[in-house]
């Protein structure tokens, strides 16, 4: 194993660049969603925008994982960041010329999501090769904390920039931060996994089937994926409709919506730091499910609030923010520790794709249903399901013991632990 300083210096150089890129991406996402909210005031338009952000994760990400395990992961991240910046530049030009329309924005959201699928998979798989196993849960916590920091900074910064600058210049922030991320990747050497000799001639489809079989044999992981598929079916529409809820139900503006997002970000920082320092319970799945129940309380609270309950909605967002990094961080740590190195890109991508699979269906239903029964029903149902599944999972041995029952994790032909992180 390499010295503490060698892996930390390498990993946190990349981590810092990705933090800047995340800030730029969140800012642009906020600006585009709020622009659509103000320009259209339509729940259906927001649902379509959300689908554009989810669809590539469902369809492309499993195959992205197969390619990530074949290609140099560092190169995948550089190309993904570069292409994301390119489509943002094209949208900047449309805004500057006054020719932008909703279709262009939807296509940009679709493309950004597709590139993000490759980037996220490559980064998660690379983390295991740079970070010692004992630190994976803590690093996951810090990753979630930086996502929280971006959630705090991006919405108010985006709201302020939109008030004083044209959208073309607001979008330029994403291009600048992507350039920073690319620079840090260029200067850092990221270890790669040698492909097993007997797999050298395998097709992408065969690689994908191997990962599917591996995941299917891990019953606890399958149960967790099914639980979060159900949760995402309900809460993805809820969060996609949050800007419209702020505008129409609470009577707020861009600053009010930014405040909700920022409070969730505050919670994410606190939750991420707590996980980063603590590392979670001995069985990480217990920590995950407890956090899922806490998140359900926050989501359900928002669903019951009257129009003058904005401050309580802010508290609900804070609870949600506290819980999300713990949920995501523990699940990622379990998978990074349990999946052998040459399969991680595919298995992590497949798990993420499976969890996201129900989101487009929920989003398709949410638009028309919300027009008739209101937005808050999604928060009520989502919160209830999170609480019930969190409690119920405690009585399912396949879930509670999943960390002891993971599939065989002996690498086929990959570097030793020392070679992976030295």
N, C-alpha and C positions, 0 to 999 in steps of 0.2 A: 504494500500500500504506500502511496506517495505521502509526503509530509503534509501536515495540516495546511501549511501555507501554500503548497503547490496547487492543490485542488481548489482551495477557496479562492485564490487569485484568479485562476482560470475560469472557474464557474461564475464568480461574481462580476467579472468583466463582461461576459455574455449576458448575465442577468441584468446588469445595469442598462445595457443597450436595449434589451427587450422591454425593460420598464419604460423607457422613453417611447418606444414604439407603441406600447400598450396605451400610454397616455394620449398619443396622437390619434390612435384608432378610436378610443372612447370618445374623444372630443368630436371627431368627425361623425361618429355614429349618433351622438346626441344632437348635433347640429342638423343632420339630415332628417332624423325622426321628428324633431320639433318643427322643422320647416314643413314637412308633410302634414303634421298636426294642425298647424296654423293655416296652411294653404287650403286644406281639404276639409278638416273637421270631421273626417269619416273614419269610423271604426273599421270598415272594410279595407280602406287604403292602408291603415296601420297593420291590419292582419296580413295583407299581401306583402308588405315590407318585412314583417317578421318571418313570413314563409321564405322569402328570398334569403334571409339570413340563416335559416335552418335547413332548407332543402339540400344544399350541397353536403352538409354534415351527414345527412341520412344516406344519400345516394353515392357520393364520391369518396367519403372518408375511409370506408373499409378498403377500397382499392388504393387510396392514398397511402394507407399503412403498409400495404404490400410493396409499393414503390419506395417508401421511406426505408424499409428494411433492405432494399436492393441498392439504393443510391447512397451517396455520401450525404449524411444528414446535415452537415454544415452547409453544403451547397444547396440543399433543398430549402433551408431557412433563408439564405441569401436571395435566392430566386423568388421565393414567396414574398419576402419583404419588398423586393424591387418591383414585382408585378402589381402588388397592392398600391404602391406609390404611383405607378404608371396610370392605373385606372382612375386614381384620384386626380391626377393631373388633367386627364381628359375631361373629367367632370368640372374641374376648375375652369377650363376653357369654355365649356358650355354656359356656366354661370356668368363668366365675364362677357360673353357675347350676347347674353340674354336669350339663348336658345334652349335652355334646360327645360325638360318636362318630366313628368312623373315616371314615364317608361325608362328614361335614361337613369334616373336615380335607382329604380328597381334593379336594373341590369348591373349597376355598379355595386349595389348591396349583394347581389348574387355572386358576382366575381370576387369581391372581397371575402365573402364567406368561404368560397371554394379555396382560395389561396390560404386562408386561415386554417382550413382543415389540414393541409399539408404541413404548414408551419407548426401548429400546435402538436401534431403527432411527432414530428421530428424533434421538437424541443423536449417533449416528455421522454422520448426514447433516449435522447442524448444525455439527459440529466442523470439517468442511471449509470451511464458510463463515466461521468465526471464526479459524482458524489458517492462517498462510502455508504453502504447499505444502512448503517446505524443512524445516518443523518437524513434519510429520505423523508420521513414524516415531518421533521423540522423544516426542511427546505420547502416541502409542500405548503406548510403553514406560512412561511415567508413569501412564497409565490402568491398565496391568497391575500396576504397583507398588502403586497404591492398592487394587486388588482383593486383592493379597497382604496388605496391611496389615489389610484387613477380615477376611481369612481367619485372620490371627493373632489379632485381637482378639475376633472374634465367638464362636468356639467356647468358649474358656475363660470369657469373660464370660457366655455363655449357660449354661454348666455351673454357674457360681457362682450366677447368678440363679435357675436352676431348683432349686438346693439350698436357697435361702432364701426364695424368693417363689413364690406361686401362678402357674400358667401365664398367667392373665389379665393379671397385671402384667408378666410377662416379655414378652408380646406387645406391650405398650404402647410399648416402645422403638421399634418399627417406626413407630408412628403419630407419635411425636415427631420422629424423623429425617426422615420424609416431609414433615412441616410445614416443617422447615428447608430441605429441597430446594425445595419450592414457593416459599418466600419468596425464595430467591436467583434463581429463574427470573423471578419477578414484577418484580424490580428491575433486571434486565439486558435490554438490547435485543439480540435475536438476529437477524442478517440472514436474509432469506427469498429464495427463488429465484422469479423471475417465470416463469410458465408460458408456453411458446411458444404463439403465436397459433393455429398450425395444429393444436395438441393440445388447445385449449380445450374442444372438444366431445367429446373421446374418453371412452369409458366406462372404468370401473375395469378391466374384463377386457382392453380394448384396451391400456391402459397396462401391465398385467401382461405381456401378450404381447410388447410392445415391449421390456421389460426382459429377458424370457426370450430373445428373439432376440439382443439385445446380448450377454448372457452366453454364449450358445451359440456366438457367433462368436469368442469369446476362448477358444481351445482350451486354452491353458495353465491358465486359471481353471477350466475344466470338469474337466481332469485332477486339479487340486488338490482340487476338490470331491469327486470320486470317491474319491480316496485317503482323505480324512478321513471320508467316509461309511463306508468299510470300517473305519477305526480306531474311529470312534464306535460302530459295531455291537458291537465287542468291549469297549472300555474303559468305555463308559457303564454297563453292568451291573457292571463291576468296582468302579467308584467308588461306585455306588449301594449295593453290598453291603459297603463298607468298615466301616460301623458294626457290622454283624453279624459280619464277620471279626474285628474288635477284640474283640467280646464273646465269641464262641464259640471262635475259634481261638487268639487270644492271651490270653484270659481277662481282658481289660481292662474298664474302666468308662467312664463319660461323660468323666472327666478324661483317660483314656488315648486315647480317640477324639479329644477336643478337641486333645490334644497333637499327634497326627498331622496334623490339619487345620491347626494353627498352624505346624508345621514346613513344611508345604507353603506356607503364607502367607509365612513367612520367605524361602523360596526365591523366591516370586513378587516380593517386594519387591526382593530383590537382582537378580533377572533383569530386572525392569522398570526399575530404576535404570540397570543396565548398558546396556540398550537405549536408555533415555532419553538417556544421555550419549553413547554410541557411535553409535547410529543404525543399526547393522548394516553388513554388507558392501555393496559397491556394488550387487551384485545381491541384493536382499533375500530372494529365494527360496532362495538358498544358505544364508543364516542360518537361515531357517525350517526347512529340511530337516535341517540339522545339529542344531538344537534338538529336532526330532522324534525323531531317533535317540537323543539323550540322555534324552529322556522315556521312550522305549521301554526303556532300560536300567533306569530306576527302577521302571517298571511291572512288568517281568519279574522283577526281584529280589524284589518282594513275593510273587509267585506261587510262588517256590521255598522260602520260609522255613518252618522248623519252628515249633511253638508257642512255643518260647523265643527266637524271633528277632525279638521286638518292636522292639528297638533298631535292627536292620537295616531293619525296615519304616519306622521313623522316617527313616532315611537315604534310603530309596527315595522317601519323600514329599518330602524336601528336594530331591532331584534333579528330581522331577516338577515341583515348584514353580518351580525355576530355569528349566526349559525352557518351561513353558506361556506366560508373558508374552512370550517371544521368538517363539514360534509364532504366537500370536494377534496380537501387535503388528505383526509384519512383514506378515502377510496383510492385516490391516485397512489398513495404510499403502499397500500395493500397490493395493488396491481403491479407496481414497480418492483416490489420485493418478491412477489409470487410468480412473475412471468419471466422466463429465461430471456437473455439479452437479445438473441437473434429473432425473437418473436414479438418483442415489445411494441414495435411500430404497428404491426398488424392487430394485435390483441387490444391494445389501448384504443386504436382507431375503431375497431369493431364494437367495443364496449360503448364508446362515445356515440357511435352511430346508432346503436340499439336504443340507448337512452333517449336520443333525440327523435327516434322514428315516429313516435306518436304526436310530437309537437305540431307538424304540419296539419294533421287531422283536426286537432284541437283548434288551431288557428283558422282553418277553413270554416269550422262551425261557429267560432266565436264572433266573427263579424256580423252575420245575419242574426244570430241569437241575441247578441248585445243590443242590436237595434230595437228589439222587442222587449226583452226582460231586464236590460240594464247590464252594466259592467260588473257590479259588485258580486254577482252570483258566482263568478269565476274565482274570486278570492275566498268566498265562503266554502265552496266545494274543495278547492285546492288545499286550504288550511285543514279542513276536516280529514281529508285523505292522508295528509302528511302525519297528522297526530295518530290516526288509527293504524297506519302501516308501521309507524315507529314503535308503537306499543306491541302490535301483533308480531313483529319480527323477533321480539325477545323470546318468543315461544317456538321459533322455527330453528331446530338444531343446525340445518344446512347453512343458515345465515350466521348464527352465533359462532359456529365452529369453522367458518370458511377459511380462516387463516391457518388452520391445522390440516385442512383437507384439500389444499390446492394441488394441482397436477404436478407431476414430476418436473422439477425445475433444473435438471442437470443440462448444461449447454451441450449442443451437438459439436461445435467446432468454433468456439469463441475464445477470446483472450481470457486468461485467468483473472481473478479479482484484482491482483496486483497490476496486470497489464491494463485493465479497464480504467483504473482511476489514477494511475501513476503519471 
